[in-house]
């Protein structure tokens, strides 16, 4: 196969893999009712004037499925961490007991579960759009390459097979996430 064609297909494959990685990251942020340290992953705390990720200034644990504990490495950071969790507006009400911060994760209502499932589907659609854009870009680049029409058709077929593979992976990820969200 032509080197240019191989490069185009490899570049589109990389773009599609990045779309999947982004989807996985976004799905991880959609909570499914169980407490996980990842729920606090995006929280930034004012640590001596610098915005620092919460995980870098505290130990985050989940003693059970409904509780998250945040134990700062410096006791004087308790108020700052509590304030950052409130500002993040993720629907949690932190309780400070002087030693650490305890967050009770409320169970999801049926209505909220359906909303989260829709949100997961929307993220999946964004990923599919990214994959389709990578396919379109690759096909346009293939058309510009000076090769025989048969080789162009074969290359476009290879890109379509790649696209179908990644779309199927997205469907599997969404199915698993939806099942996780809807499980009470």
Secondary structure, 3 states (H helix, E strand, C coil): CCHHHHHHHHHHHHHHHHHHHHHHHHHHHCCCCCCCHHHHCCCEEEECCEEEEHHHCEEEEEEECCEEEEEECCHHHHHHHHHHHHHHCCCCCEEECCCCEEEECCCCCHHHHHHHHHHHHHHHHHHHHHHHHHHHHHHHHHHHCCCCHHHHHHHHHHHHHHHHHHHHHHHHHHHHHHHHHHCC
